[in-house]
Amino acid sequence: MATNWADSGLDLHVALDPHRKTGSLEDALREAIRDGRLAPGTRLPATRTLAADLGIARNSVAEVYARLVGEGWLDARVGAGTWVRERPAPAFAPVPQARVDRSTRFDLDLRGGLPDASAFPRSAWLAAVGRALAETPTDALGYGSPDGVERLRAALAEYLARTRGVQASADDVIVTHGFGGLLGLVARALAARSTPGASGGQAERAPSGQGAGRRVAVEAYGHVSHREVLEAAGLELVPLPIDADGARVDLLERLDVSAVLLTPAHQFPTGVPLSRSRREALAAWAMRTGGFVIEDDYDGEFRFDGRSIGAFQPLAPERTVYSGTASKALSPALGLGWGVVPAELRDDVRAERARTGGATDALAQLALAALIASGGYDRSVRELRRRYRGRRERFEELVAERLPDARVGGIAAGIQCLLELPPGVTEAVVVAEASARGLRIGGLAEYAAEADLAADAAIGSSGRPALVVGIGAPPQHRFEQAMAVVVAAVDAA
């Protein structure tokens, strides 16, 4: 039974055997102390209180306490109470020393896609939480729409239209737990539509060949975790090569797929945008075949050269699932993502959400809506854009000064870029050198969907091995140090 120990401020689950209440209480307390649920110094309830809570005699509780005091588990003093005794480790049991392994312990992190956690606007978020709680009626704190809080969906529809050109109303928006949550729902919806007899979709509704319903194209380089989400839903992945104009969407028809997952504004991790002609070709493919485009607009707000690339979604809104998150502009810790889901797929996505029972924190949604309404979200984006622009420029300067045979690739945008390595230098050696210096970084090959395809998917004309350098993660005061380690690792390779 669950026991509320009000006078000690402690809740603890105590399972009592109705046939041996006293003995089972003793066993339960001893086990709770042994496994740490009752920490040293924790004051236990008075015998009268605990007896009333458990429905047993007070003398039985007193007997258990006395026995545990005698064994050294508890301490007790008349008038002071009973508490868990400090139990020093036996002299014959030395504390094991952790082995220091510099290959797995990282003082600095330059993986791609990680934002600067120290930049989180704490004061603005705290004020937004206060406004949300003050303005939200009590009835809005109950069970709400599985699509998300209406106030946030309306704020997102306005924000996305204003900043990314997305065509959406509040009814088109679904709030999820990050991009992964949305991608999982969409993947399962696509798989269900390809199953004969499934509601919302049939195999014969696939865009082209008989197997197309479960075939989904992905970029040749990208997040391993995203590919795993798609595969977990039972989808077959078909990699698309990448060149200087982005993903080879001209191959979609030949590959016979029903959907494609893309990062059109700033391909992750190579940093190239999908060219205008390929955007137009992609929209034509989607409208002609009935295929779906899953657009991951993970850092579209962060372009530094003044030539902002809008979302792809307006070119084919009826065939595009547009997605974004608060992870880069605010923090991954919020766990808030959103999708603008086209009408044909929306009920299928909602059905998958109903099956999983997943709901997103409504209070966090209300706070984000308040932050957007106050302009705080825009201010955070502008500040981070300024910060990341400075970091990108500084990195380019450092490479030009110290690594003249290397090259920084990808457009001036986002929170990662490519460092194309000097001739004869391999990714694996540089990664190992960086690891030995306490820096975590990845080579481009680590993001490849298929090893044999990666060799044919060279970026630009060099085709060199490259590092994916995340300029976002280090706090501001350690950025120069992190960049110096990258240079030292390449020099040593």
C-alpha positions as CSV (number, residue, x, y, z in Angstrom):
1,M,0.0,0.0,0.0
2,A,1.1,3.6,-0.5
3,T,1.7,5.3,2.8
4,N,1.7,9.1,3.3
5,W,4.1,9.9,6.0
6,A,2.9,13.4,6.6
7,D,4.9,14.3,9.6
8,S,8.2,13.4,7.9
9,G,7.2,14.8,4.5
10,L,8.0,11.4,2.9
11,D,6.0,9.1,0.6
12,L,7.2,5.5,0.4
13,H,5.6,2.4,-1.0
14,V,5.4,-0.3,1.7
15,A,4.0,-3.6,0.7
16,L,2.6,-5.5,3.7
17,D,1.8,-9.1,3.9
18,P,-1.7,-9.3,5.6
19,H,-0.6,-12.6,7.2
20,R,2.6,-11.2,8.7
21,K,2.2,-7.5,8.9
22,T,4.9,-6.9,11.5
23,G,7.5,-9.0,9.8
24,S,6.8,-7.6,6.4
25,L,7.0,-4.0,7.7
26,E,10.4,-4.9,9.1
27,D,11.6,-6.4,5.8
28,A,10.3,-3.5,3.8
29,L,12.0,-0.8,5.9
30,R,15.3,-2.7,5.9
31,E,15.2,-3.1,2.1
32,A,14.3,0.5,1.6
33,I,17.3,1.6,3.7
34,R,19.6,-0.9,1.9
35,D,18.6,0.1,-1.6
36,G,18.7,3.9,-0.8
37,R,15.0,4.8,-1.0
38,L,15.4,5.8,2.7
39,A,18.5,7.8,2.7
40,P,20.7,8.3,5.8
41,G,19.3,11.0,8.1
42,T,15.7,10.5,6.9
43,R,13.4,11.0,9.9
44,L,10.7,8.3,10.1
45,P,7.1,8.9,11.2
46,A,6.1,8.6,14.8
47,T,5.0,5.1,15.7
48,R,1.4,6.3,16.3
49,T,1.3,7.9,12.8
50,L,2.7,5.0,10.9
51,A,0.5,2.5,12.8
52,A,-2.6,4.5,11.8
53,D,-1.5,4.8,8.2
54,L,-0.8,1.1,7.9
55,G,-3.7,-0.2,10.0
56,I,-1.6,-2.1,12.4
57,A,-1.0,-1.9,16.2
58,R,1.3,0.8,17.5
59,N,3.2,-1.7,19.5
60,S,4.0,-3.6,16.3
61,V,5.6,-0.5,14.8
62,A,7.5,0.2,18.0
63,E,8.8,-3.4,18.0
64,V,10.0,-3.1,14.4
65,Y,11.7,0.3,15.1
66,A,13.4,-1.2,18.2
67,R,14.7,-4.2,16.2
68,L,16.1,-2.1,13.4
69,V,17.8,0.2,16.0
70,G,19.4,-2.8,17.6
71,E,20.7,-4.0,14.2
72,G,22.1,-0.6,13.4
73,W,19.7,0.4,10.6
74,L,18.0,3.2,12.7
75,D,18.9,5.6,15.5
76,A,16.4,6.8,18.1
77,R,16.3,9.2,21.0
78,V,13.4,9.9,23.4
79,G,11.8,13.1,22.4
80,A,13.8,13.5,19.2
81,G,12.3,10.7,17.1
82,T,13.7,7.9,14.9
83,W,15.8,8.3,11.8
84,V,17.9,6.3,9.3
85,R,21.4,5.8,10.7
86,E,24.5,6.8,8.8
87,R,26.2,3.5,7.7
88,P,29.9,4.0,6.7
89,A,31.3,1.6,4.2
90,P,33.2,-1.4,5.7
91,A,37.0,-0.9,5.9
92,F,37.5,-4.0,3.8
93,A,35.4,-2.7,0.9
94,P,37.5,0.0,-0.9
95,V,35.7,2.4,-3.2
96,P,36.5,1.4,-6.8
97,Q,38.3,4.1,-8.8
98,A,36.9,4.8,-12.2
99,R,39.3,4.3,-15.0
100,V,39.9,7.4,-17.0
101,D,39.5,6.8,-20.7
102,R,40.0,9.9,-22.8
103,S,38.3,8.3,-25.7
104,T,35.0,8.2,-23.9
105,R,35.3,11.2,-21.6
106,F,34.7,14.5,-23.4
107,D,35.3,18.0,-22.0
108,L,34.2,19.7,-25.2
109,D,31.5,18.7,-27.7
110,L,31.4,19.8,-31.3
111,R,28.9,17.3,-32.7
112,G,26.6,18.7,-35.4
113,G,23.1,19.9,-34.5
114,L,23.7,20.8,-30.9
115,P,22.7,24.3,-29.7
116,D,24.4,26.4,-27.0
117,A,22.5,25.4,-23.8
118,S,24.0,28.4,-22.0
119,A,22.1,30.8,-24.3
120,F,18.6,29.7,-23.0
121,P,16.7,32.9,-22.2
122,R,15.9,32.0,-18.6
123,S,14.4,35.3,-17.6
124,A,12.2,35.6,-20.7
125,W,11.0,32.0,-20.2
126,L,10.3,32.5,-16.5
127,A,8.3,35.6,-17.4
128,A,6.4,33.6,-20.1
129,V,5.6,30.9,-17.6
130,G,4.2,33.5,-15.2
131,R,2.1,35.1,-17.8
132,A,0.8,31.7,-19.0
133,L,-0.3,30.7,-15.5
134,A,-1.8,34.0,-14.7
135,E,-3.8,34.2,-18.0
136,T,-4.9,30.5,-18.3
137,P,-8.3,29.7,-16.9
138,T,-8.7,26.6,-14.7
139,D,-10.7,24.6,-17.3
140,A,-7.7,24.8,-19.6
141,L,-5.6,22.9,-17.2
142,G,-7.6,19.7,-17.7
143,Y,-7.3,17.1,-20.5
144,G,-7.0,19.1,-23.8
145,S,-6.8,18.4,-27.5
146,P,-4.3,15.7,-28.4
147,D,-3.3,18.0,-31.3
148,G,-1.9,20.5,-28.7
149,V,-3.0,23.7,-26.9
150,E,-5.0,25.8,-29.3
151,R,-3.3,29.0,-28.2
152,L,0.1,27.6,-29.2
153,R,-1.1,26.2,-32.5
154,A,-2.5,29.5,-33.5
155,A,0.7,31.3,-32.4
156,L,2.8,28.8,-34.4
157,A,0.7,29.2,-37.5
158,E,1.2,32.9,-37.4
159,Y,4.9,32.7,-36.6
160,L,5.6,30.2,-39.3
161,A,3.7,32.1,-41.9
162,R,5.6,35.3,-41.0
163,T,9.1,33.9,-40.7
164,R,9.2,30.8,-42.9
165,G,6.4,31.4,-45.4
166,V,4.5,28.3,-44.3
167,Q,0.8,28.0,-45.3
168,A,-1.0,26.9,-42.2
169,S,-3.9,27.5,-39.8
170,A,-4.1,26.5,-36.2
171,D,-6.1,23.4,-37.3
172,D,-3.2,22.2,-39.5
173,V,-0.7,22.2,-36.6
174,I,0.0,19.3,-34.3
175,V,2.3,19.7,-31.3
176,T,4.6,16.8,-30.5
177,H,7.5,15.8,-28.3
178,G,10.2,17.1,-30.5
179,F,10.8,16.2,-34.2
180,G,11.3,12.5,-33.3
181,G,7.8,12.4,-31.9
182,L,6.3,13.8,-35.1
183,L,8.4,11.7,-37.4
184,G,7.4,8.5,-35.5
185,L,3.7,9.4,-35.9
186,V,4.1,10.2,-39.6
187,A,6.2,7.0,-40.2
188,R,3.6,4.8,-38.6
189,A,0.8,6.6,-40.5
190,L,2.6,6.0,-43.8
191,A,3.1,2.3,-42.9
192,A,-0.5,1.9,-42.0
193,R,-1.7,3.5,-45.3
194,S,0.3,0.9,-47.2
195,T,-1.3,-2.0,-45.4
196,P,-4.1,-3.7,-47.4
197,G,-7.5,-3.1,-45.6
198,A,-6.1,-0.4,-43.3
199,S,-8.4,2.5,-42.6
200,G,-7.1,5.8,-44.1
201,G,-5.0,4.1,-46.8
202,Q,-4.7,1.1,-49.0
203,A,-1.7,-0.4,-50.8
204,E,-3.2,0.5,-54.1
205,R,-3.1,4.1,-53.1
206,A,0.7,4.1,-53.2
207,P,2.0,6.7,-55.7
208,S,3.5,4.2,-58.2
209,G,4.6,0.6,-58.1
210,Q,3.2,-2.1,-55.8
211,G,6.0,-1.7,-53.2
212,A,6.1,2.1,-53.1
213,G,3.9,2.5,-50.1
214,R,6.6,1.4,-47.7
215,R,9.6,2.8,-49.5
216,V,10.7,6.1,-48.2
217,A,13.7,8.1,-49.6
218,V,16.2,9.7,-47.2
219,E,19.2,11.9,-47.8
220,A,22.5,10.0,-48.1
221,Y,23.7,11.8,-45.1
222,G,21.6,12.6,-42.0
223,H,20.7,11.7,-38.5
224,V,21.0,8.0,-37.8
225,S,18.2,8.3,-35.2
226,H,15.8,9.6,-37.8
227,R,16.5,6.7,-40.1
228,E,16.0,4.3,-37.1
229,V,12.6,5.9,-36.4
230,L,11.5,5.3,-40.0
231,E,12.8,1.7,-40.0
232,A,11.1,1.0,-36.7
233,A,7.8,1.8,-38.3
234,G,8.4,-0.9,-40.9
235,L,9.4,1.4,-43.7
236,E,12.1,0.6,-46.3
237,L,14.7,3.3,-46.7
238,V,16.2,4.4,-50.1
239,P,19.1,6.8,-49.9
240,L,19.3,9.8,-52.2
241,P,22.7,11.0,-53.2
242,I,23.7,14.7,-52.4
243,D,25.7,17.1,-54.5
244,A,26.2,20.9,-54.4
245,D,22.5,21.5,-55.3
246,G,21.2,19.3,-52.4
247,A,19.5,16.0,-52.6
248,R,19.0,14.3,-56.0
249,V,15.2,14.6,-56.0
250,D,15.3,14.0,-59.7
251,L,15.8,10.3,-58.8
252,L,12.6,9.9,-56.8
253,E,10.4,8.7,-59.6
254,R,13.0,6.1,-60.6
255,L,13.4,4.9,-57.0
256,D,9.6,4.2,-56.7
257,V,9.0,5.7,-53.2
258,S,5.9,7.1,-51.5
259,A,7.6,9.7,-49.4
260,V,10.9,11.5,-48.9
261,L,12.5,13.0,-45.7
262,L,14.5,16.1,-46.5
263,T,16.3,19.1,-44.9
264,P,15.8,21.5,-47.8
265,A,16.8,24.8,-46.3
266,H,20.2,23.6,-44.9
267,Q,20.9,20.0,-45.5
268,F,22.1,18.2,-42.4
269,P,25.0,17.7,-42.0
270,T,26.5,18.8,-45.3
271,G,25.2,22.4,-45.2
272,V,24.0,22.7,-48.8
273,P,20.5,24.0,-49.6
274,L,18.1,22.4,-52.0
275,S,18.4,24.5,-55.2
276,R,15.5,26.3,-56.7
277,S,15.2,24.0,-59.7
278,R,15.2,20.9,-57.5
279,R,12.6,22.5,-55.2
280,E,10.4,22.9,-58.2
281,A,11.0,19.4,-59.4
282,L,10.3,18.0,-55.9
283,A,6.9,19.8,-55.8
284,A,6.1,18.6,-59.3
285,W,6.9,15.0,-58.2
286,A,4.7,15.2,-55.1
287,M,1.7,16.7,-56.9
288,R,2.0,14.3,-59.9
289,T,2.5,11.0,-57.9
290,G,0.7,11.8,-54.6
291,G,3.9,11.3,-52.7
292,F,4.6,13.1,-49.4
293,V,7.5,15.3,-48.5
294,I,8.6,15.3,-44.8
295,E,10.4,18.7,-44.4
296,D,12.7,18.9,-41.4
297,D,13.2,22.7,-41.0
298,Y,15.5,22.2,-38.0
299,D,17.5,25.5,-38.2
300,G,15.9,27.4,-41.1
301,E,15.8,30.6,-39.1
302,F,19.6,30.8,-38.8
303,R,21.0,32.0,-42.1
304,F,23.7,34.6,-41.9
305,D,24.3,35.9,-45.4
306,G,21.1,37.9,-45.7
307,R,19.6,35.5,-48.3
308,S,17.0,33.7,-46.2
309,I,15.7,30.4,-47.7
310,G,12.0,29.9,-47.0
311,A,10.4,26.7,-46.3
312,F,9.7,24.2,-49.1
313,Q,6.1,23.6,-47.9
314,P,4.4,26.6,-49.7
315,L,5.3,24.9,-53.0
316,A,3.2,21.8,-52.3
317,P,1.3,22.4,-49.0
318,E,-1.2,19.5,-49.8
319,R,1.7,17.0,-50.0
320,T,4.2,18.3,-47.4
321,V,4.5,17.6,-43.6
322,Y,6.4,20.6,-42.4
323,S,8.2,20.2,-39.1
324,G,10.1,22.5,-36.6
325,T,11.1,22.5,-33.0
326,A,12.0,24.8,-30.2
327,S,15.3,22.9,-29.7
328,K,17.6,25.3,-31.6
329,A,15.9,28.6,-30.8
330,L,15.4,27.8,-27.1
331,S,16.5,24.4,-25.7
332,P,16.1,20.7,-26.4
333,A,15.1,20.3,-22.8
334,L,11.7,21.8,-23.6
335,G,10.9,18.8,-25.8
336,L,8.6,20.8,-28.0
337,G,8.1,20.2,-31.7
338,W,5.4,20.8,-34.2
339,G,4.2,19.7,-37.5
340,V,2.0,21.3,-40.2
341,V,0.3,18.1,-41.5
342,P,-1.7,18.1,-44.8
343,A,-5.4,17.2,-44.6
344,E,-5.0,13.9,-46.4
345,L,-2.5,12.6,-43.8
346,R,-3.9,14.4,-40.7
347,D,-6.4,11.8,-39.6
348,D,-3.9,9.0,-40.0
349,V,-1.4,10.9,-37.8
350,R,-4.1,11.6,-35.2
351,A,-5.0,7.9,-35.2
352,E,-1.4,6.9,-34.5
353,R,-1.2,9.4,-31.7
354,A,-4.4,8.0,-30.2
355,R,-2.8,4.5,-30.3
356,T,0.4,5.7,-28.5
357,G,-1.5,7.8,-26.0
358,G,1.3,10.5,-26.3
359,A,0.5,14.0,-25.1
360,T,2.8,17.0,-24.8
361,D,3.2,19.1,-21.7
362,A,0.4,21.7,-21.9
363,L,2.0,24.1,-19.4
364,A,5.2,24.3,-21.5
365,Q,3.0,24.8,-24.6
366,L,1.2,27.7,-22.9
367,A,4.5,29.2,-21.9
368,L,5.8,29.0,-25.4
369,A,2.7,30.6,-26.8
370,A,3.2,33.5,-24.3
371,L,6.8,33.8,-25.3
372,I,5.9,34.0,-29.0
373,A,3.2,36.5,-28.4
374,S,5.6,38.8,-26.4
375,G,8.2,38.7,-29.1
376,G,10.6,36.9,-26.8
377,Y,10.9,33.9,-29.2
378,D,11.9,36.3,-32.1
379,R,14.5,38.0,-29.8
380,S,16.0,34.7,-28.9
381,V,16.3,33.7,-32.6
382,R,17.9,37.1,-33.5
383,E,20.4,36.8,-30.6
384,L,21.4,33.3,-31.5
385,R,21.7,34.2,-35.2
386,R,24.2,37.0,-34.2
387,R,26.1,34.6,-31.9
388,Y,26.4,31.8,-34.4
389,R,27.3,34.1,-37.2
390,G,30.2,35.3,-35.2
391,R,31.3,31.8,-34.4
392,R,31.1,30.7,-38.0
393,E,33.2,33.7,-39.1
394,R,35.8,33.1,-36.4
395,F,36.1,29.5,-37.4
396,E,36.6,30.4,-41.1
397,E,39.3,32.9,-40.0
398,L,41.1,30.3,-37.9
399,V,41.0,27.6,-40.7
400,A,42.4,30.1,-43.2
401,E,45.2,31.1,-40.8
402,R,46.2,27.7,-39.5
403,L,44.9,25.1,-42.0
404,P,45.4,26.6,-45.5
405,D,44.9,23.2,-47.1
406,A,41.5,22.7,-45.5
407,R,38.2,24.3,-46.4
408,V,35.0,25.2,-44.6
409,G,32.0,24.0,-46.6
410,G,28.3,24.6,-46.5
411,I,26.4,27.9,-46.7
412,A,26.7,30.5,-44.0
413,A,23.9,29.2,-41.9
414,G,22.9,27.1,-38.9
415,I,24.9,25.6,-36.1
416,Q,27.3,23.2,-38.0
417,C,29.5,23.3,-41.0
418,L,31.8,20.9,-42.9
419,L,35.6,21.1,-42.5
420,E,37.0,19.5,-45.6
421,L,40.3,18.0,-44.6
422,P,43.7,18.5,-46.2
423,P,44.8,15.9,-48.8
424,G,45.9,12.7,-47.3
425,V,44.2,13.3,-43.9
426,T,41.5,10.9,-42.9
427,E,38.4,11.5,-40.8
428,A,39.1,8.6,-38.4
429,V,42.6,9.8,-37.5
430,V,41.4,13.3,-36.8
431,V,38.5,12.1,-34.7
432,A,40.8,9.9,-32.7
433,E,43.2,12.9,-32.2
434,A,40.4,15.1,-31.1
435,S,39.1,12.4,-28.7
436,A,42.5,12.1,-27.1
437,R,42.3,15.8,-26.4
438,G,38.9,15.6,-24.8
439,L,36.9,16.8,-27.8
440,R,33.9,14.9,-29.2
441,I,33.4,15.4,-32.9
442,G,32.3,13.3,-35.8
443,G,33.4,12.7,-39.4
444,L,31.0,13.0,-42.3
445,A,31.1,9.2,-42.9
446,E,29.4,8.7,-39.5
447,Y,26.2,10.2,-40.9
448,A,26.1,8.2,-44.2
449,A,23.0,6.1,-44.8
450,E,25.0,3.5,-46.7
451,A,28.8,3.1,-46.8
452,D,29.0,2.3,-50.5
453,L,26.7,5.2,-51.5
454,A,28.7,7.7,-49.4
455,A,31.6,7.5,-51.8
456,D,29.3,8.6,-54.6
457,A,27.7,11.4,-52.7
458,A,30.6,13.8,-52.6
459,I,29.8,17.4,-51.7
460,G,31.0,20.0,-54.2
461,S,34.0,19.2,-56.4
462,S,36.6,18.1,-53.8
463,G,35.0,14.9,-52.6
464,R,37.4,15.0,-49.6
465,P,36.9,13.5,-46.2
466,A,35.4,16.0,-43.9
467,L,34.5,16.7,-40.2
468,V,31.0,17.8,-39.2
469,V,31.9,20.7,-36.9
470,G,29.1,21.9,-34.6
471,I,29.6,25.5,-33.7
472,G,26.6,25.7,-31.4
473,A,27.3,23.5,-28.4
474,P,30.3,25.1,-26.6
475,P,29.4,27.9,-24.2
476,Q,30.6,31.3,-25.4
477,H,33.7,31.4,-23.1
478,R,34.9,28.0,-24.4
479,F,34.3,28.4,-28.1
480,E,37.9,29.5,-28.9
481,Q,39.3,26.7,-26.9
482,A,37.2,24.1,-28.8
483,M,38.2,25.6,-32.2
484,A,41.9,25.4,-31.2
485,V,41.5,21.7,-30.3
486,V,40.1,21.0,-33.8
487,V,43.0,22.7,-35.4
488,A,45.5,20.9,-33.2
489,A,43.8,17.5,-34.0
490,V,44.0,18.2,-37.8
491,D,47.6,19.3,-37.5
492,A,48.5,16.1,-35.6
493,A,46.8,13.8,-38.0
